[in-house]
Amino acid sequence: MLKYCLRFFCCSFEGTFAAIQITNTNLIMFKFSNTPLGRFRLVAIAEGISYVLLIFIAMPLKYLAGQEIYVKYTGWVHGLLFILYLLALVSVKFDRNWSFVKSMKAFIISLIPVAAFFFDKSLRNEEKEITEEKIVIGN
């Protein structure tokens, strides 16, 4: 029997922190650097999860089972995370000198369910490049 344990933690060590880990062969592991881009990735993943929960779980419960309470609280959390997403996006835009087009792409991706998870891959690559640049400059 597979046991999955979802742990949320934000432990800073050496400029990186992990936010979400599903144990049992470490199926999913997200690592975020302690930079504006890392914080943006963290908020984007959390916002994406809340959006999926809202659209695919809370909304069907509301309309198929008459359970409106789930939409109320899930919607509230998603709204808060969406505002944090926008603030983090503005922070990254100025920190990384993102173009208007790239910033708009990030905004539009936030409106599509599950798109944040695919966008995270390109953000992870950009974050890896930043880390490698810092290592090269530091030596």
PAFI-69078 format. One record per residue: residue number from 0; residue in three letters; x, z, y of N, C-alpha, C in turn. Coordinates in nm, 2 decimals. Layout:
# residues N
+------+------+--------+--------+--------+--------+--------+--------+--------+--------+--------+
: seti : roba :    n.x :    n.z :    n.y :   ca.x :   ca.z :   ca.y :    c.x :    c.z :    c.y :
+------+------+--------+--------+--------+--------+--------+--------+--------+--------+--------+
:  NUM :  ALA :      X :      Z :      Y :      X :      Z :      Y :      X :      Z :      Y :
...
+------+------+--------+--------+--------+--------+--------+--------+--------+--------+--------+
//
This chain:
# residues 139
+------+------+--------+--------+--------+--------+--------+--------+--------+--------+--------+
: seti : roba :    n.x :    n.z :    n.y :   ca.x :   ca.z :   ca.y :    c.x :    c.z :    c.y :
+------+------+--------+--------+--------+--------+--------+--------+--------+--------+--------+
:    0 :  MET :   0.08 :   0.00 :  -0.12 :   0.00 :   0.00 :   0.00 :   0.09 :   0.00 :   0.12 :
:    1 :  LEU :   0.06 :  -0.09 :   0.21 :   0.14 :  -0.10 :   0.33 :   0.08 :   0.00 :   0.44 :
:    2 :  LYS :   0.17 :   0.07 :   0.49 :   0.13 :   0.17 :   0.60 :   0.20 :   0.12 :   0.73 :
:    3 :  TYR :   0.11 :   0.10 :   0.83 :   0.17 :   0.06 :   0.96 :   0.15 :   0.18 :   1.05 :
:    4 :  CYS :   0.25 :   0.20 :   1.12 :   0.25 :   0.31 :   1.22 :   0.28 :   0.25 :   1.36 :
:    5 :  LEU :   0.19 :   0.26 :   1.45 :   0.21 :   0.20 :   1.58 :   0.26 :   0.31 :   1.67 :
:    6 :  ARG :   0.38 :   0.29 :   1.72 :   0.44 :   0.39 :   1.80 :   0.46 :   0.34 :   1.94 :
:    7 :  PHE :   0.42 :   0.41 :   2.04 :   0.45 :   0.37 :   2.18 :   0.55 :   0.46 :   2.24 :
:    8 :  PHE :   0.66 :   0.41 :   2.28 :   0.76 :   0.49 :   2.35 :   0.84 :   0.40 :   2.44 :
:    9 :  CYS :   0.88 :   0.47 :   2.54 :   0.97 :   0.40 :   2.65 :   1.09 :   0.49 :   2.66 :
:   10 :  CYS :   1.19 :   0.48 :   2.58 :   1.31 :   0.56 :   2.58 :   1.42 :   0.47 :   2.65 :
:   11 :  SER :   1.47 :   0.51 :   2.76 :   1.57 :   0.44 :   2.82 :   1.71 :   0.48 :   2.76 :
:   12 :  PHE :   1.78 :   0.38 :   2.72 :   1.92 :   0.40 :   2.68 :   1.99 :   0.27 :   2.70 :
:   13 :  GLU :   2.10 :   0.28 :   2.77 :   2.19 :   0.17 :   2.80 :   2.12 :   0.05 :   2.87 :
:   14 :  GLY :   2.03 :   0.08 :   2.96 :   1.96 :  -0.03 :   3.03 :   1.85 :  -0.10 :   2.96 :
:   15 :  THR :   1.82 :  -0.06 :   2.83 :   1.71 :  -0.13 :   2.76 :   1.61 :  -0.02 :   2.71 :
:   16 :  PHE :   1.49 :  -0.06 :   2.69 :   1.39 :   0.03 :   2.63 :   1.30 :  -0.05 :   2.55 :
:   17 :  ALA :   1.26 :   0.01 :   2.44 :   1.16 :  -0.05 :   2.35 :   1.02 :   0.00 :   2.38 :
:   18 :  ALA :   0.92 :  -0.08 :   2.38 :   0.79 :  -0.04 :   2.41 :   0.70 :  -0.03 :   2.29 :
:   19 :  ILE :   0.70 :  -0.13 :   2.20 :   0.61 :  -0.13 :   2.09 :   0.69 :  -0.16 :   1.97 :
:   20 :  GLN :   0.66 :  -0.08 :   1.86 :   0.72 :  -0.11 :   1.73 :   0.62 :  -0.08 :   1.63 :
:   21 :  ILE :   0.60 :  -0.18 :   1.54 :   0.52 :  -0.15 :   1.42 :   0.62 :  -0.14 :   1.30 :
:   22 :  THR :   0.62 :  -0.01 :   1.25 :   0.71 :   0.01 :   1.14 :   0.66 :  -0.04 :   1.01 :
:   23 :  ASN :   0.74 :  -0.03 :   0.91 :   0.73 :  -0.09 :   0.77 :   0.78 :  -0.23 :   0.78 :
:   24 :  THR :   0.90 :  -0.24 :   0.76 :   0.99 :  -0.36 :   0.76 :   1.00 :  -0.42 :   0.90 :
:   25 :  ASN :   0.97 :  -0.34 :   1.01 :   0.98 :  -0.38 :   1.15 :   0.92 :  -0.52 :   1.17 :
:   26 :  LEU :   0.80 :  -0.54 :   1.14 :   0.73 :  -0.67 :   1.16 :   0.74 :  -0.72 :   1.30 :
:   27 :  ILE :   0.71 :  -0.63 :   1.40 :   0.72 :  -0.67 :   1.54 :   0.80 :  -0.57 :   1.61 :
:   28 :  MET :   0.89 :  -0.62 :   1.69 :   0.97 :  -0.53 :   1.78 :   0.99 :  -0.60 :   1.91 :
:   29 :  PHE :   0.95 :  -0.53 :   2.01 :   0.97 :  -0.59 :   2.15 :   1.07 :  -0.50 :   2.21 :
:   30 :  LYS :   1.18 :  -0.56 :   2.27 :   1.28 :  -0.49 :   2.35 :   1.27 :  -0.54 :   2.49 :
:   31 :  PHE :   1.27 :  -0.45 :   2.58 :   1.26 :  -0.49 :   2.72 :   1.38 :  -0.43 :   2.80 :
:   32 :  SER :   1.44 :  -0.51 :   2.88 :   1.55 :  -0.45 :   2.97 :   1.49 :  -0.38 :   3.08 :
:   33 :  ASN :   1.57 :  -0.29 :   3.14 :   1.52 :  -0.21 :   3.25 :   1.55 :  -0.29 :   3.38 :
:   34 :  THR :   1.48 :  -0.40 :   3.39 :   1.49 :  -0.49 :   3.51 :   1.35 :  -0.53 :   3.55 :
:   35 :  PRO :   1.33 :  -0.59 :   3.67 :   1.20 :  -0.64 :   3.70 :   1.15 :  -0.74 :   3.60 :
:   36 :  LEU :   1.23 :  -0.82 :   3.54 :   1.18 :  -0.92 :   3.44 :   1.14 :  -0.84 :   3.31 :
:   37 :  GLY :   1.22 :  -0.74 :   3.27 :   1.19 :  -0.66 :   3.15 :   1.06 :  -0.59 :   3.17 :
:   38 :  ARG :   1.04 :  -0.53 :   3.29 :   0.91 :  -0.46 :   3.32 :   0.79 :  -0.56 :   3.32 :
:   39 :  PHE :   0.82 :  -0.68 :   3.37 :   0.71 :  -0.78 :   3.38 :   0.67 :  -0.82 :   3.23 :
:   40 :  ARG :   0.77 :  -0.83 :   3.15 :   0.74 :  -0.86 :   3.01 :   0.66 :  -0.75 :   2.94 :
:   41 :  LEU :   0.70 :  -0.63 :   2.97 :   0.62 :  -0.51 :   2.91 :   0.48 :  -0.52 :   2.96 :
:   42 :  VAL :   0.46 :  -0.53 :   3.09 :   0.32 :  -0.54 :   3.14 :   0.25 :  -0.66 :   3.09 :
:   43 :  ALA :   0.31 :  -0.77 :   3.07 :   0.25 :  -0.89 :   3.02 :   0.20 :  -0.88 :   2.88 :
:   44 :  ILE :   0.28 :  -0.81 :   2.80 :   0.24 :  -0.79 :   2.66 :   0.12 :  -0.69 :   2.66 :
:   45 :  ALA :   0.13 :  -0.58 :   2.73 :   0.02 :  -0.49 :   2.74 :  -0.11 :  -0.55 :   2.79 :
:   46 :  GLU :  -0.10 :  -0.63 :   2.89 :  -0.21 :  -0.70 :   2.95 :  -0.27 :  -0.80 :   2.85 :
:   47 :  GLY :  -0.18 :  -0.87 :   2.77 :  -0.23 :  -0.96 :   2.67 :  -0.30 :  -0.89 :   2.56 :
:   48 :  ILE :  -0.25 :  -0.78 :   2.52 :  -0.32 :  -0.70 :   2.41 :  -0.45 :  -0.65 :   2.46 :
:   49 :  SER :  -0.46 :  -0.60 :   2.58 :  -0.59 :  -0.56 :   2.64 :  -0.69 :  -0.67 :   2.65 :
:   50 :  TYR :  -0.64 :  -0.79 :   2.69 :  -0.73 :  -0.90 :   2.70 :  -0.79 :  -0.95 :   2.57 :
:   51 :  VAL :  -0.70 :  -0.95 :   2.47 :  -0.75 :  -0.98 :   2.33 :  -0.85 :  -0.88 :   2.28 :
:   52 :  LEU :  -0.82 :  -0.75 :   2.30 :  -0.92 :  -0.65 :   2.26 :  -1.05 :  -0.67 :   2.33 :
:   53 :  LEU :  -1.04 :  -0.70 :   2.46 :  -1.17 :  -0.71 :   2.54 :  -1.25 :  -0.83 :   2.49 :
:   54 :  ILE :  -1.18 :  -0.95 :   2.48 :  -1.25 :  -1.07 :   2.44 :  -1.30 :  -1.07 :   2.30 :
:   55 :  PHE :  -1.21 :  -1.03 :   2.20 :  -1.24 :  -1.05 :   2.06 :  -1.30 :  -0.93 :   1.99 :
:   56 :  ILE :  -1.29 :  -0.81 :   2.06 :  -1.35 :  -0.70 :   1.99 :  -1.46 :  -0.63 :   2.08 :
:   57 :  ALA :  -1.43 :  -0.60 :   2.20 :  -1.53 :  -0.53 :   2.28 :  -1.65 :  -0.62 :   2.32 :
:   58 :  MET :  -1.63 :  -0.75 :   2.35 :  -1.74 :  -0.84 :   2.39 :  -1.83 :  -0.86 :   2.27 :
:   59 :  PRO :  -1.78 :  -0.89 :   2.15 :  -1.87 :  -0.91 :   2.04 :  -1.95 :  -0.78 :   2.01 :
:   60 :  LEU :  -1.88 :  -0.67 :   2.02 :  -1.96 :  -0.54 :   2.00 :  -2.07 :  -0.52 :   2.10 :
:   61 :  LYS :  -2.04 :  -0.57 :   2.22 :  -2.15 :  -0.56 :   2.32 :  -2.27 :  -0.65 :   2.29 :
:   62 :  TYR :  -2.24 :  -0.77 :   2.26 :  -2.35 :  -0.87 :   2.25 :  -2.41 :  -0.87 :   2.11 :
:   63 :  LEU :  -2.33 :  -0.83 :   2.01 :  -2.39 :  -0.84 :   1.87 :  -2.44 :  -0.70 :   1.82 :
:   64 :  ALA :  -2.38 :  -0.59 :   1.87 :  -2.42 :  -0.46 :   1.82 :  -2.47 :  -0.37 :   1.93 :
:   65 :  GLY :  -2.48 :  -0.42 :   2.06 :  -2.54 :  -0.35 :   2.17 :  -2.45 :  -0.23 :   2.21 :
:   66 :  GLN :  -2.33 :  -0.23 :   2.18 :  -2.23 :  -0.12 :   2.22 :  -2.16 :  -0.16 :   2.35 :
:   67 :  GLU :  -2.22 :  -0.13 :   2.46 :  -2.17 :  -0.17 :   2.59 :  -2.05 :  -0.08 :   2.63 :
:   68 :  ILE :  -2.04 :   0.04 :   2.58 :  -1.94 :   0.14 :   2.62 :  -1.80 :   0.08 :   2.60 :
:   69 :  TYR :  -1.78 :   0.00 :   2.49 :  -1.64 :  -0.05 :   2.46 :  -1.60 :  -0.15 :   2.57 :
:   70 :  VAL :  -1.69 :  -0.23 :   2.62 :  -1.65 :  -0.32 :   2.73 :  -1.62 :  -0.24 :   2.86 :
:   71 :  LYS :  -1.69 :  -0.14 :   2.88 :  -1.67 :  -0.06 :   3.00 :  -1.53 :  -0.01 :   3.01 :
:   72 :  TYR :  -1.48 :   0.06 :   2.90 :  -1.35 :   0.12 :   2.90 :  -1.24 :   0.02 :   2.88 :
:   73 :  THR :  -1.26 :  -0.08 :   2.79 :  -1.16 :  -0.18 :   2.77 :  -1.14 :  -0.27 :   2.89 :
:   74 :  GLY :  -1.25 :  -0.30 :   2.95 :  -1.25 :  -0.37 :   3.08 :  -1.18 :  -0.30 :   3.19 :
:   75 :  TRP :  -1.20 :  -0.17 :   3.20 :  -1.13 :  -0.09 :   3.30 :  -0.98 :  -0.09 :   3.28 :
:   76 :  VAL :  -0.94 :  -0.07 :   3.15 :  -0.80 :  -0.07 :   3.12 :  -0.74 :  -0.21 :   3.15 :
:   77 :  HIS :  -0.81 :  -0.31 :   3.10 :  -0.76 :  -0.45 :   3.13 :  -0.75 :  -0.48 :   3.27 :
:   78 :  GLY :  -0.84 :  -0.44 :   3.35 :  -0.83 :  -0.46 :   3.50 :  -0.71 :  -0.39 :   3.56 :
:   79 :  LEU :  -0.69 :  -0.27 :   3.52 :  -0.57 :  -0.20 :   3.57 :  -0.44 :  -0.27 :   3.53 :
:   80 :  LEU :  -0.43 :  -0.31 :   3.40 :  -0.32 :  -0.38 :   3.36 :  -0.30 :  -0.52 :   3.42 :
:   81 :  PHE :  -0.41 :  -0.58 :   3.46 :  -0.40 :  -0.71 :   3.52 :  -0.35 :  -0.70 :   3.66 :
:   82 :  ILE :  -0.39 :  -0.59 :   3.73 :  -0.33 :  -0.56 :   3.87 :  -0.18 :  -0.53 :   3.86 :
:   83 :  LEU :  -0.14 :  -0.45 :   3.76 :   0.00 :  -0.43 :   3.73 :   0.07 :  -0.56 :   3.70 :
:   84 :  TYR :   0.01 :  -0.64 :   3.63 :   0.07 :  -0.77 :   3.59 :   0.10 :  -0.85 :   3.72 :
:   85 :  LEU :   0.00 :  -0.86 :   3.81 :   0.02 :  -0.93 :   3.94 :   0.13 :  -0.87 :   4.02 :
:   86 :  LEU :   0.14 :  -0.74 :   4.03 :   0.24 :  -0.67 :   4.11 :   0.38 :  -0.70 :   4.04 :
:   87 :  ALA :   0.39 :  -0.69 :   3.91 :   0.51 :  -0.72 :   3.84 :   0.55 :  -0.87 :   3.86 :
:   88 :  LEU :   0.45 :  -0.96 :   3.86 :   0.48 :  -1.10 :   3.88 :   0.54 :  -1.12 :   4.02 :
:   89 :  VAL :   0.49 :  -1.06 :   4.12 :   0.54 :  -1.07 :   4.26 :   0.69 :  -1.01 :   4.26 :
:   90 :  SER :   0.71 :  -0.90 :   4.20 :   0.84 :  -0.84 :   4.19 :   0.94 :  -0.94 :   4.13 :
:   91 :  VAL :   0.90 :  -1.00 :   4.01 :   0.99 :  -1.09 :   3.94 :   1.02 :  -1.22 :   4.03 :
:   92 :  LYS :   0.91 :  -1.26 :   4.09 :   0.92 :  -1.39 :   4.17 :   1.03 :  -1.37 :   4.28 :
:   93 :  PHE :   1.04 :  -1.26 :   4.34 :   1.14 :  -1.24 :   4.45 :   1.27 :  -1.20 :   4.39 :
:   94 :  ASP :   1.27 :  -1.12 :   4.28 :   1.40 :  -1.08 :   4.22 :   1.47 :  -1.20 :   4.15 :
:   95 :  ARG :   1.40 :  -1.28 :   4.08 :   1.46 :  -1.40 :   4.01 :   1.45 :  -1.53 :   4.09 :
:   96 :  ASN :   1.40 :  -1.53 :   4.21 :   1.38 :  -1.65 :   4.29 :   1.30 :  -1.75 :   4.21 :
:   97 :  TRP :   1.19 :  -1.71 :   4.15 :   1.11 :  -1.81 :   4.08 :   1.04 :  -1.90 :   4.17 :
:   98 :  SER :   1.03 :  -2.03 :   4.13 :   0.96 :  -2.13 :   4.22 :   0.81 :  -2.10 :   4.22 :
:   99 :  PHE :   0.74 :  -2.16 :   4.31 :   0.59 :  -2.14 :   4.32 :   0.53 :  -2.19 :   4.19 :
:  100 :  VAL :   0.58 :  -2.30 :   4.14 :   0.52 :  -2.36 :   4.02 :   0.53 :  -2.26 :   3.90 :
:  101 :  LYS :   0.65 :  -2.20 :   3.88 :   0.67 :  -2.11 :   3.77 :   0.58 :  -1.98 :   3.79 :
:  102 :  SER :   0.57 :  -1.94 :   3.91 :   0.49 :  -1.82 :   3.94 :   0.34 :  -1.85 :   3.91 :
:  103 :  MET :   0.30 :  -1.97 :   3.95 :   0.16 :  -2.01 :   3.92 :   0.13 :  -2.02 :   3.77 :
:  104 :  LYS :   0.23 :  -2.08 :   3.70 :   0.22 :  -2.09 :   3.55 :   0.21 :  -1.95 :   3.49 :
:  105 :  ALA :   0.28 :  -1.85 :   3.54 :   0.27 :  -1.72 :   3.49 :   0.13 :  -1.66 :   3.52 :
:  106 :  PHE :   0.08 :  -1.69 :   3.64 :  -0.05 :  -1.64 :   3.67 :  -0.16 :  -1.70 :   3.59 :
:  107 :  ILE :  -0.15 :  -1.83 :   3.57 :  -0.25 :  -1.91 :   3.49 :  -0.25 :  -1.86 :   3.34 :
:  108 :  ILE :  -0.13 :  -1.83 :   3.29 :  -0.11 :  -1.79 :   3.15 :  -0.18 :  -1.65 :   3.14 :
:  109 :  SER :  -0.19 :  -1.57 :   3.24 :  -0.25 :  -1.44 :   3.23 :  -0.40 :  -1.46 :   3.21 :
:  110 :  LEU :  -0.46 :  -1.57 :   3.24 :  -0.60 :  -1.59 :   3.23 :  -0.64 :  -1.65 :   3.09 :
:  111 :  ILE :  -0.55 :  -1.68 :   3.01 :  -0.58 :  -1.74 :   2.88 :  -0.54 :  -1.64 :   2.77 :
:  112 :  PRO :  -0.64 :  -1.60 :   2.69 :  -0.61 :  -1.51 :   2.58 :  -0.50 :  -1.55 :   2.49 :
:  113 :  VAL :  -0.42 :  -1.47 :   2.45 :  -0.30 :  -1.48 :   2.36 :  -0.19 :  -1.57 :   2.42 :
:  114 :  ALA :  -0.20 :  -1.63 :   2.53 :  -0.10 :  -1.71 :   2.59 :   0.02 :  -1.62 :   2.64 :
:  115 :  ALA :   0.00 :  -1.50 :   2.67 :   0.11 :  -1.41 :   2.72 :   0.21 :  -1.39 :   2.61 :
:  116 :  PHE :   0.16 :  -1.39 :   2.48 :   0.26 :  -1.37 :   2.37 :   0.35 :  -1.49 :   2.35 :
:  117 :  PHE :   0.30 :  -1.61 :   2.38 :   0.38 :  -1.73 :   2.37 :   0.48 :  -1.74 :   2.49 :
:  118 :  PHE :   0.43 :  -1.70 :   2.61 :   0.51 :  -1.70 :   2.73 :   0.62 :  -1.60 :   2.72 :
:  119 :  ASP :   0.60 :  -1.50 :   2.65 :   0.70 :  -1.39 :   2.63 :   0.83 :  -1.45 :   2.57 :
:  120 :  LYS :   0.82 :  -1.55 :   2.48 :   0.93 :  -1.61 :   2.42 :   1.03 :  -1.67 :   2.53 :
:  121 :  SER :   0.97 :  -1.74 :   2.62 :   1.06 :  -1.80 :   2.73 :   1.11 :  -1.69 :   2.82 :
:  122 :  LEU :   1.03 :  -1.59 :   2.84 :   1.08 :  -1.48 :   2.93 :   1.19 :  -1.40 :   2.86 :
:  123 :  ARG :   1.18 :  -1.39 :   2.72 :   1.28 :  -1.32 :   2.65 :   1.41 :  -1.40 :   2.65 :
:  124 :  ASN :   1.41 :  -1.53 :   2.64 :   1.53 :  -1.61 :   2.66 :   1.59 :  -1.60 :   2.79 :
:  125 :  GLU :   1.51 :  -1.60 :   2.90 :   1.56 :  -1.58 :   3.03 :   1.62 :  -1.44 :   3.05 :
:  126 :  GLU :   1.56 :  -1.34 :   2.99 :   1.62 :  -1.21 :   3.00 :   1.75 :  -1.20 :   2.92 :
:  127 :  LYS :   1.76 :  -1.27 :   2.81 :   1.88 :  -1.27 :   2.73 :   2.00 :  -1.34 :   2.81 :
:  128 :  GLU :   1.96 :  -1.44 :   2.89 :   2.06 :  -1.51 :   2.97 :   2.11 :  -1.42 :   3.08 :
:  129 :  ILE :   2.02 :  -1.34 :   3.14 :   2.06 :  -1.25 :   3.24 :   2.15 :  -1.14 :   3.19 :
:  130 :  THR :   2.12 :  -1.09 :   3.07 :   2.21 :  -0.99 :   3.01 :   2.35 :  -1.05 :   2.98 :
:  131 :  GLU :   2.35 :  -1.17 :   2.93 :   2.48 :  -1.23 :   2.90 :   2.56 :  -1.26 :   3.02 :
:  132 :  GLU :   2.49 :  -1.30 :   3.13 :   2.56 :  -1.32 :   3.26 :   2.62 :  -1.19 :   3.31 :
:  133 :  LYS :   2.55 :  -1.08 :   3.29 :   2.60 :  -0.95 :   3.34 :   2.72 :  -0.91 :   3.25 :
:  134 :  ILE :   2.72 :  -0.94 :   3.12 :   2.83 :  -0.90 :   3.04 :   2.96 :  -0.98 :   3.08 :
:  135 :  VAL :   2.94 :  -1.11 :   3.10 :   3.05 :  -1.20 :   3.14 :   3.11 :  -1.16 :   3.28 :
:  136 :  ILE :   3.02 :  -1.13 :   3.37 :   3.06 :  -1.08 :   3.50 :   3.13 :  -0.95 :   3.50 :
:  137 :  GLY :   3.08 :  -0.86 :   3.41 :   3.14 :  -0.73 :   3.40 :   3.28 :  -0.73 :   3.34 :
:  138 :  ASN :   3.32 :  -0.83 :   3.26 :   3.45 :  -0.83 :   3.19 :   3.55 :  -0.90 :   3.28 :
+------+------+--------+--------+--------+--------+--------+--------+--------+--------+--------+
//
